[in-house]
């Protein structure tokens, strides 16, 4: 079967089970082959092949609305809606997006990338349908990991209260990115082993109806028996009490079981939850046997062996963070680490091996993690919350209200700061300076390399006057020498990396090599620029800024971050507030739009953050030097 010939899912309507099973195998083979080259979210998609086929066979997309929570599992949906021919460009620059994208297809009705949003959005669509008087079905597919997110639980509560028609498919594979944790995970575990609650309930109702003169005291007794049955079987009780009709557990790889339950859900009034048990990585042994989350989302791999293709190189920033934190924790038993379902991505799984009692995985619950860290800090501990920049956004009110307002000693290790590449708009970590620097008491640092990172980790742990954030990029360091002894980096003090009298470039992190390359180009034009490692983003180095202003040199700020409210804005504010109105300040950074997927170097080229762009901008500021020999 040539999947690239599929235009829409209508061809599935009259397919037999045998034809569906054959299609499922073609899809699995296709995904394993294509993703071995491009990388991507293989495990989640292999697990939902039969589920996605069933949904598209029984419902009418795009009239009926499918919402894929997080979107890690939407590749099969993309194949069935006519995009198989684009998979060679998956997650590549200007290619097929790795998540649902409304501009890509009318079948993508909700854009995702962060978890736990689908139920709220589905409720909005269902209420809009009811107000407009239309009859489309709304189906949200959410994983057991995403269900632990507070927003999902808020939505369940409201959906159950409103009792509008809506189908929630709980895709239960016992994994999110890492193995799931928490009490709700345990509840789902009991449901998996409890058998078919709905079938038992229906059989009991049929038995009661056969009893002559049914009514009165006997009827009341029967209702109590049915309620007792719920508790006896456990399965579904949690969701039934929230106001849902619970169906399941359903074998997510049994087409007949899926079809019969989905048909029942489709005709049932009010909210329905279909509990589907799937196997993450189904059909590809290396992914099926994965216990660490390696095959959730990965780069290229060898199909035959399952060996992930890794390029040799210096240690990654995440690994340097985790190794340094272990080193510090050996000397300071107040240090505790927190992750929101990302122990592998943040490399805190290594910390957990050495300090299992001092590592807390709270699940997909960044709000809880932030405020829990604040609570730990009130008791004299040193909480370190390691979190991706784009996910810390989810705990913003807690940052404002619970951490910064109380000036608590919480250390935020902000991983994946800056552009991250293939995961695109939802994962680019380019807003954290803007949403952190205006918060009173917050301090923000970023290292120029992996050696400076280890010193910043040591510094952040030892700060005792409020919260601090150390941001660092995705990927590997530069292979610089790593100092044996850790040292404090003074807050509010920058470092001059290169002297120059014509212009000062203020930059930090990943933009320092860009600035250094630009400086070499400018030397050929007779322009000597000063390069400053502005490693303390907040507080600024007031003394150095005053010195620059007094010398009358123009300034260029360079950052891999949103220009609005970013580091350059802070520099402009400083010069304005200190009445240095004659200083020329140019700013380069991320423009006021969302940046799509592609390699980081391609994205730098697109938005003009290359050495050539920097050199050209400098020459526009000081054109008098251009004609020098």
N, C-alpha and C positions, 0 to 999 in steps of 0.2 A: 504494500500500500504506500503510495506516494503522499505523504502528509502535506507536502507543499501545494498540492492541488486543492486542498480544502479552502473554501471561500467563506462558509458559515456553518453552524452546527446542525442545520436542518437535515442533513443526510443521516443523522442518527435516529430519527423518529421511528423508522420501521426496522431498525437493526435488531437481530436476534441476539441472545446471550452469547452465542458462539462468535458472531461478528464483532460484538463489543469486546470480547476477550481477545480476539485477534488484533483489534484496534489498540487495545490497552498495551499489548506486547510491542506493537510498532512504536507507540509513543514512548515506552520505556527505552527501547533500543535507540530511538532518535535522541532522547535527552542525554543518555549516557555518552553517546558519540559526540554530540554537539558541545556539551559542557566540558568534555575532556580538553577541548581547545580553548573555549572562551572563559571557562570557570562559571560559577553561578551557584544558585541555591538548588542543588541536586536532590538531597535527601527529602526535603519537604514536598517536592513535586512528584517524586516517585511514589510517595505515600498516598497521593490523592487522585491517582489516575482514574480508578473506577468511580470514585465519588464525583469527579468532574464530568465524566461521561454520563453518569446517571442524571445529574442536574441538567445538563444540556439536552438530554433525551426527553425529560419529562416537562421541562419549562421552556418558555419562549423568550430567550434573550435576543435583543435588548429590551423588549417590552417588560419582561420580568427582570428584576434587578438582582444581580449577584454582587455581593460585597465581600472581598477577600481580605480578612484582617491581616495586617502587616504586609501581605502581598508576596511573601516568600514562596507561596504555593500556587501562583497564578500562571505558571508557564504552560500547563496543560490547557487551561482556559484560553491562553493566547494561541496555541496550536489549533484548537477547535474553532477559533473565530478568525482564521485566515491569515495567521502571521508566522506559520512554520518556515516560510521561505526567507524570513528575516533573521533567523536564529544564528546565522554566521556572524551577525553584527551585535549579538546580545551583549549589553553592557559596554559596548564599544562606542567611541566618539560618534555622535550623530546617528547611532544605531538603535536597535530595539531596547527599550527600557527594561530593567530587571524587575520592575514593579508595575502594577496596573497604572495606566496613564490615559486620562480622558481624551487627550488630543490624538492618541494613537488609534483608538477604536471606539465605536459607539457602544461596544459591549463592555467597555471599562467605565462603569458608572461612578466609581469612587476611587480616588488616588490614595495610596497608602505608602508605608515605609516604616512608620512607627506603629507599635502594637496597641491593641485594646480600643481602637476607634470605631470599628465596624458596627457595633451594636447601636451606638448613639446615632451614627449616620443613617443606619437602616431604620431606626425609629423615626427620624426626621422624614425619610422618604415615605414610610408607611402612613404617617400622619398627613403628609401632603396629598397622598393618594386618596385618603378618606375625605379630606376637605374638598378635593376636586371631583370626587365621585367616580373615579376610574377603578379598574379592577385588577391591576397588575399585582403579581406576587413579589414580595421582597424577601430575599434570602441572604442571610449573613453567615459566612463560614469563618469560624474563629477557633483557634487552637487552644488546647488546655493550658499552655503557657501564657498566652495572651489573656485568658480568662482571669488570671490572678491580678491583672492590672485594675486599679481602683476605678478607672473610668468605665470598664466593662461591667463591674459590679453595680455601679451607679445606674447604668443603662438597664441591666437586668431588673433592677428594682422598679424603675419607671415603666418599662415594658409590661411587667406583670401587673402593675397598678392600672394602666390604661386599657389593657385587654384588647388591643388592636390586633388584627391579623398580621402575623410576622413569623417567619421560620428562621430559627437559629440552628445552624449545623455545628455541633461541637466536634471538631476534628481532634480526637484524643489519641495522640501517639506517644504519650508519656514523656515528651521532650519539647523544649522550646529550642533555644540554641544550645543550651546545656541541659542536663537532666533537671526536671522541675522539682521545686521544693515547696513546702508549706502545707497547711492544714487542708486547703481546698484540693490540692493534689491527692491527699490521702482519701478525701471523700470520693473523688473520681475513681480512685483505686478500688474502693469497696463497690462502687457501681459496676465496674468492669466484671467483677466476680459474682454479682448478685443475680444474674439471669434476667429474664424478660418480665419486667414488672407489668407492662401494658397488657401482655397476653394473660397473665395471671389475674389481673383486675377484670378483664373482659369475661373470662371464664367464670369468675365468681358472680358477676352481674347476671350472666345467663342462668346460673344455678338458682339465684334468688328469684328471678322472674318465673321459674317453673314451680315455685312453691305456691299452693292454692291460698286464696284469701290473703294475699300478701299485703300488709299494711300495718298501721298502728305501731305497737311496741316492737313487732317483728322487724318492721322497716327500720326503726331507729337502731335496733340491735345490728341489723345488716350493715348499716352505714358505719357503725363502730368497728365492725369486723373488717370492712374495707379499709378504714383508716389504720387499723392495727396491721393489716397486710402490708400497707406502705412501709410502716416502721420495720416490720419483720424482714422485708426484702431489701430495705435501705434504698435500693436503686430508684433514682428519680425523686426521692422525697425532698431533697434540697430544692430542686427546681419546681416541683409541684407546689410547695409551700410559697414560692415566689409568684405563683400564678400561671405557670407554664403547664401545658400538656407535655409530659415527658415520654419520648419513644426511644427504646433501646435497652441495653447496648446493642448496636447494629454492627455486624461484621463489615468493615469498610472495604473489603476486597471480595465480598460476595454480592454479585450484581443483583441477584434475585432478592436477597435480604434488603439491600439498599433500595431497590425499586419499590417493593411493597411498603416500606416505611415512609418513603418520600411521597408516595401516592396518598397514604393516610394523612401525612402532615399537610399536604396540599388541600385536602378537603376539610380539615379540622378548623373550626372557628377559634379565634383568639391566638395568643402566642404559643408556639410549639417549639420544643427543643429536641432535636434529633441527635442522640449521643452516638457518634460513629467511631469505632475503634479501628485505627489504621496502623500500619507499620512504616515508620519513617525509613526511607531508602529502599522500599519494597522492590524486589526484582534485581538488585545489584548487591552482591554479597558484601563488598567492603563497606557500603553505606548502611546495609542492614545491621552489620555487626558493630557499628560505630557507637561507642558509649561516651565519647568526649565532646561530640558536636562538631568534629572535623568535617563531616560530610554535609553539615547544614548549609554552609556556604563556603566555597573554596575556589582556588585558582585552577589552572590546568592540571591534569593528572593522566597517568597511564592506565588505559582501560583494563588491560589484561591483569596487571598486578595490583591496581588500586593505589599505586605509589603517587603521592602528590608531588608535582614538579616544583622544586624549590631552588631558587637561584642562591648560590653561596654569597655571603656578604657579611658586613658588620652586624652586631646585635641590633635587634629592633628596639625602638624607644620603649615599647610596652614591657619588654623583657628587662631593660635597664631599670625601669621604674620598679618592677617587682623584686628584682635582685637587690636593689638598694634598700627597698623597704624592709626586706628580710634582714639585711645587715643592720639597719637602724633598730629594728624590733628586737634583735638579740641583746641590744644594750639598753632598751627602754621597754619595760613590760606594760607600759601604758598604751602602747601602739596597738590599735585594732583596725582591721580592714573590712570594708563593706563593698559589696557589688550588687547590682540589680540584674541578676540572671546572666552576667557576663564574666564568669570566672576565667574562662579560657581566653576570651578576647583581650581582657585587661591583664592577663597572665597572673592573676591572683590565685589561680589553682595551685601554683607553685608555693605561694605563701601559705595556703591552706594545708599543704602537706607537712610543713614545719610547725605551723601554729594553728592547728585545727580549732582550738577553743577561742581563738582571737580573730576568726574570719567568719563573716556573716553574709550569706547569700539570701537576699530578701525576696527574690523573684522579680518579675517585671513590675516594679513598684518604686520608681524614682522619688516620688513624693514622700513615701514612707521612709525610704533610705535617708533622705536629706534630714527629715525631722528626727529620725532615730539617731542619726549622727549628732545632732544638736543635743539630744538627751544624754548621750554618752559623754559629750564634752562637759555638761554641767556637773558630772561626777568625777571630773579630773582625769578622764581617759583622753587619748589622742586618736580620735576617729579619722580614718583616711578613706574617703569615698572615691573609688576609682570608677569613672563613668565617661562614656563617650560625650563629646561636646554637644552633639545633636540630641542626646537623650537627657542631658542635664536640664535642657529647656523645659522638660516635663515637671521639674520640681521647682519652678521659678517662685511661686508664692512662698514656698517653704524657705527658699534662700532669703527672700526679703524679710519675711515675718518671723521665722524661727531661728535662723542662724545669724544673719547680719544685725538685725535689730537688737538681739541679745549679746552681740559681739562675742560669739562663742568660738573656741579654738577648734574649728573643723577644717580639715585639709581636703580640698577637692583636687584630685589628680585627674585632669581633663585630657583624656586620650582622644585621638583622631581630631585634634584641632587643626583647622585649615581645610583645604580641599582634600577629599578622600578618593575621588576618582570614580570607579565603576558603579558604585551604589547611588551616585547622583544626588539630585536636589534634596531628598529627605535626610541625607547623611552628611552633607557638607558641613563641617564644623566652623562656620564663618560668622557666627553671631555672638559668641560667648563674651568677647571683650565688651561689646555694646551692652549686653544685658547684665554684665557684672560690674563694670567700672563705675557706674553711677550709684552703686549701692554703698552707703556709708559703712566703713570698717573693713570692706573687702580689699584684699591685696592680690595683685595678679602678676605672675612671672612667666617667662618663656625662655628656654635655653637656646643657645646657638648650636649646640651639639650634644652628644650623649654624655660626655664628661661633665659638662655644665649641668646637665639634667640631674646627675647623681648628687651634685652639690646642692641643687635646688630642693631635691627631696629631703635631704638632711636639714636644710634651712627651714623648710615648711613645717616639718615635724617639730622643730624646736622653737617655732614662733608661739609666744604665749600672750599675744594681745589681739586676738580675734581671728577671723577666717582668712584663709589664703588659698588661692587657686594657682596651680602650676599647669600650664597647658603645653602639650607636646604633640607632634604630628604622628600620623600613621606611617608605618614603614621603618626602614633601617636607618641607623645613624651613618656617620661618615668614616668610621674606623679610626677615630682619633685615639690618642693615648688616654687611658683611664687612670686617674690618680688613685693611689692606694688609700690615702687618708681623705676622709670627707671634711669639708669646711663650710663655714657659714658664708653666704653671699649677702652683702649688706643691701637692704631694701633701699630703693631710691637712689642707687648709684649705678651709672652706666659705665661702659667700657669702650674706649677708643681703640678700634681695630686698625685704622689707617689714618694717617695725618693728611690734611689737604686744606688749602687756603681758599679755594674758589666756591665751594658749596659743601654743606653737610648732609649726608644721608643718614637719617634716623630709622633704624630697622631692627628686626629681631627674628629669631627662629629660622625658618626655611628661606626667608628672603635675603639672609646675609650672603650666601654664595652668589645670588643673583646680583646683589649690589657690588660684590667684589669683581665679578666678571664685567659688569658695566664700567667699573672704575678703570679697568685695564683698557677698555675700548676708548674711554675718555682721555686717557693719558696720551693716546696717539693724536688727539686733537689739542693737546696742550692744556688740558683741563685736569686740575688736581682736586679730587673730592675727598673729604673726610668721611669715614664710615664709623658710625657709632652703634655698638650693640646695646640697644635700648631694652635690656632684658627685664627691667622692672617697669611694667606697663602701668601699674598703679602701685605705689606712688611713682610719679615721674622724678627724674633727676633735675630738680629745680635749679641747682647751682650750675649745672652744665648748660641748661637752656638759657639761663641768664647770660652766661659767658658767650654763647653763640650769638645771642641777640646783640650784645655789646660790640662784638666784632663786625656786625653788619652783614654776616654771611647769609645767603639764601639757604633755605632748608627744603629738603625733599623727604617726606615720610613715606615709607614703603612697607606694606603689610599684606599678608595673605588672609585678609579679613574684610568684612563689610566696611566700606568707607563711612557710611552713616553711623555716627556714634562710636567709631573705632579709635585706634591709637592716634591717627592723624587729627581727628577732631579734638582729642585731648590736648595735643600740642597747640593747635589753633586757640583753644580756650585759654591755655596758659599765657600765650603771648598777648592775647586781648586783655585778660584780667590784670596783667602786670604792665599794661600800657606800652608794650613793644609793638606799636602799630606799624612801624616801618619794615618789619621783618617780612621778607617774601617767603611764603610757605606753599609748596606744591604737595599734593597728596596723590599717592597711587595705591590702589587696593581693589577690592571686589566691588563692581558696580551695583547699582540698586535693582538687582533682579536675581532670580534663582538660577543657579548654575547647574546645568544638566550633567549627565554622565560622560565619561571619557577618561583617558589617562591624565594624570595631574599635569604633565608637560603640555599636552594638547590644550588643556583648559587654561594654563598660564598664557599660551599663545593666543587663545581666543580673547581673553580679557585684557591682554596687554601687560602681563607681568613677567616679561623676559628681559635679559640683559640689554638687548637691542632697544627695547621700548624704554627702559630706564635711561640709557645713554641719550636717546633722542629727546626725552623729556628734559634732561639736564641741559642739553645744548640749546633748548628753547628758552631756558631760564637765563643762561649766560651766553647769548649769541656772539658777544664781542670776542670770544676766544676761538671761534670756529675757524678763522682763517690763519691761525698760527701755523708755522711750519713745524 
